[in-house]
Amino acid sequence: MKEALKIGIIGCGAIAHQKHMPSLAKLPHLGKMVAFCDVVEERAAAAAAAFGMEGARVYTDYKELLQDESIDVVHVLTPNLYHSFITVDALEAGKHVMCEKPMAINSEEAKKMLDASKRTGKKLTIGYQNRFNEESQVLYRACSKGDLGEVYMAKAHAVRRKGVPTWGVFTDKQLQGGGALIDIGTHALDLTLWCMDNYKPQSVTGSVYYKMKDNMEGNLFGPWDPSTFDVEDSAFAFIKMENGATIFLECSWALNTTDAREAKTSLFGVDGGAEIKVGPDRKPEVVFNRAQYGKLVEIKPRTGASVAYFTGKDEAPGVLEAEQWLECILHDTEPLVKAEQAYVVTQILEAIYKSAETGATIDFLEFAE
């Protein structure tokens, strides 16, 4: 058994506490958190006390953390603006990097990360944990087997009825690069492209809306300050792929709808269709549909435990993500989320913003040059 990896955490805010640090804490045989960095020293110290191994070090300057040659892996969990240059510096310092989504605020910055990973030979992955949901895994396996036939149409769903995040810097365009699209739309788009195994966009047409800035009534996370809200609340896009397939992306933090679906996808193939949606018990489920026995049928694979008093292995997606990531470093295999795939997601997001700004359809071959 190889020695557990030594991990450094850069950014000790909400996503670190909600996903990364609790997940890594469940995997001490694979990795141990030995260093914590945050611009607010008290946050780093609190994280070290709660999740660090004995003697864990605390920093306010990430470059000092990167000078520690004993650290094998770095998790970059900062606002989006800082993803690129911290990741590049970490790769250049000889660390493998898990960077929280989105990859970067634009494709130019994402390309620097991708190039640095190739140049240094260090692994780079992006935090798209929804691929590890059980229903996502079932759908991906079906697509990989060709059960749906050619998938020529898809919908990527990232819609909340009223769920604008009111903590951190989510509504700050300078630090985040955007709002709902770059925050939750990125998850739905990643999941859809991954299941389709199609990363060759041809054109993008997008619309972006700033309609709900002053409408905070009923928000799940409470009120916000309209004076600091300068990002979009909704975005919609029509994406055409090189092989003729099309994807419709719907994304909103606050849409007046009763059909709220986040990090879900619907796929439409020649031989059948499938969609991830909210089931009768309010839990996500995958539903396949096709013609069979001369009839139209729907198939709902059973997910989760089916034996009383036995839960089996039902780890949260964040834990499965961390486990696969650390094991791929220890065994020199590929991470499930490849940086090349996340780069295409970032390119499409940028094209949506550009299309909305100019009012034109973006030709991807020209845009990506």
Buried (B, 14 or more C-beta within 10 A) or exposed (E): EEEBBBBBBBBBBEBBBEBBBBBBBBBEEBBBBBBBBBBEBEBBBBBBEBBBBEEBBBBBEBEEBBEBEEBBBBBBBBBBBBBBBBBBBBBEBEBBBBBBBBBBBBBEBBBBBBBBBEEBEBBBBBBBBBBBBBBBBBBBEBBEEEBBEEBBBBBBBBBBBBBBBBEEBBBBBEBBBBBBBBBBBBBBBBBBBBBBEBBEBBBBBBBBBEEBBEBBEEBEBEEBEEEEBBBBBBBBBBBBBEEEBBBBBBBBBBBEEEEBBBBBBBBBBEEBBBBBBBBEEEEBBBBBBBEEEEEEEEBEBEBEEEEEEEEEEEBBBBBBBBBBBBBBBBEEEEBBBBBEBBBBBBBBBBBBBBBBEEEEBBEBEEBBE
